[in-house]
């Protein structure tokens, strides 16, 4: 009989609010097999960090300091299509959802109503690896 193997998933956080990033780190830090491999608050730092670390998934806000998470999607998805993007935003408007999904996001979550769902999504992604 083989021992159960813990699945591992690497996550990169892109959020311009340090307080929200800290909440995400705390929430995901409790999940066995999850490693936060980087954090960024601007599109440029996010693009550089994601390309450098090649995480399994990215939690991404739409509104960032100096730009937009949509820029990050459009830059990264064509060159790293296997990364799962989880949009987490205070702007859950249908037009943003459509743009994000078309630009490569897999999930689109409302920060005020679905914040805790990030943990469920990351846990399910870890089970797939």
C-alpha distance (Angstrom), angle and dihedral (degrees) to the residues before:
residue distance angle dihedral
X1 . . .
X2 3.81 . .
X3 3.78 122.0 .
X4 3.78 115.0 -113.4
X5 3.78 110.5 -99.4
X6 3.80 120.0 -138.1
X7 3.78 110.4 -126.2
X8 3.79 115.2 -130.4
X9 3.78 128.3 -147.4
X10 3.80 129.9 179.7
X11 3.80 118.0 -144.2
X12 3.82 131.0 -166.8
X13 3.83 118.5 -159.9
X14 3.81 122.1 -146.5
X15 3.79 111.4 -175.2
X16 3.81 129.5 129.1
X17 3.82 94.2 -148.3
X18 3.81 110.2 85.0
X19 3.82 89.8 -159.8
X20 3.80 92.8 55.6
X21 3.81 91.6 44.4
X22 3.81 88.1 52.7
X23 3.82 90.6 50.7
X24 3.81 90.3 50.9
X25 3.81 92.3 48.2
X26 3.81 90.3 49.9
X27 3.82 93.6 46.4
X28 3.82 95.6 45.3
X29 3.80 93.8 39.1
X30 3.79 88.0 70.2
X31 3.81 92.1 58.4
X32 3.80 112.7 96.6
X33 3.80 112.3 -122.8
X34 3.82 95.7 17.4
X35 3.80 119.0 121.6
X36 3.80 123.3 -175.0
X37 3.81 101.5 -140.8
X38 3.79 97.8 -178.5
X39 3.78 149.6 -13.1
X40 3.80 133.7 -146.2
X41 3.79 138.7 174.4
X42 3.81 101.4 -166.9
X43 3.81 131.8 56.0
X44 3.83 92.8 -118.3
X45 3.81 93.8 50.7
X46 3.81 90.2 44.9
X47 3.81 94.1 51.6
X48 3.81 92.4 47.2
X49 3.80 93.3 45.7
X50 3.79 95.9 45.6
X51 3.81 93.0 48.6
X52 3.81 90.4 47.3
X53 3.84 97.2 47.4
X54 3.85 100.5 30.6
X55 3.82 94.2 -152.1
X56 3.80 124.4 -164.1
X57 3.81 90.3 -122.9
X58 3.79 141.7 8.8
X59 3.80 127.2 -149.9
X60 3.81 102.4 -149.1
X61 3.81 133.8 -174.1
X62 3.80 120.0 -151.5
X63 3.81 97.2 -139.2
X64 3.80 112.0 57.9
X65 3.79 134.6 165.3
X66 3.79 106.0 -83.5
X67 3.78 97.1 3.7
X68 3.77 148.6 -10.3
X69 3.78 140.8 -59.0
X70 3.79 86.7 -129.0
X71 3.83 87.4 68.9
X72 3.81 87.9 55.0
X73 3.82 92.0 51.0
X74 3.80 92.6 48.9
X75 3.80 92.3 49.0
X76 3.82 99.6 43.3
X77 3.81 106.7 33.7
X78 3.83 96.6 66.3
X79 3.83 92.4 51.5
X80 3.82 99.0 35.1
X81 3.81 107.1 28.8
X82 3.83 94.2 163.3
X83 3.81 94.2 66.5
X84 3.81 111.5 102.3
X85 3.80 112.1 -136.2
X86 3.80 119.0 -153.7
X87 3.80 111.0 -167.7
X88 3.81 111.4 -150.7
X89 3.78 110.7 -175.6
X90 3.79 146.9 157.8
X91 3.82 86.1 -142.2
X92 3.83 104.1 70.2
X93 3.79 92.7 162.5
X94 3.82 116.2 149.1
X95 3.83 92.6 -119.1
X96 3.83 91.0 55.2
X97 3.81 90.7 46.9
X98 3.80 90.9 52.4
X99 3.83 94.3 46.8
X100 3.81 92.1 47.3
X101 3.80 95.1 47.7
X102 3.83 90.9 46.1
X103 3.81 89.1 49.2
X104 3.80 93.0 53.9
X105 3.81 109.6 -83.6
X106 3.81 115.0 142.8
X107 3.82 96.8 -165.7
X108 3.82 132.1 30.1
X109 3.80 114.7 -165.7
X110 3.80 132.3 -179.3
X111 3.82 106.9 -124.0
X112 3.82 93.4 -148.3
X113 3.82 97.0 47.3
X114 3.82 106.0 24.0
X115 3.82 105.5 33.1
X116 3.82 93.2 121.6
X117 3.81 90.7 50.2
X118 3.82 88.5 74.1
X119 3.81 87.6 73.6
X120 3.83 91.5 52.3
X121 3.81 92.4 48.6
X122 3.83 93.7 47.9
X123 3.83 90.7 46.6
X124 3.82 91.2 51.2
X125 3.81 91.1 47.9
X126 3.80 90.3 52.4
X127 3.79 89.6 53.3
X128 3.82 89.9 55.7
X129 3.83 95.4 56.6
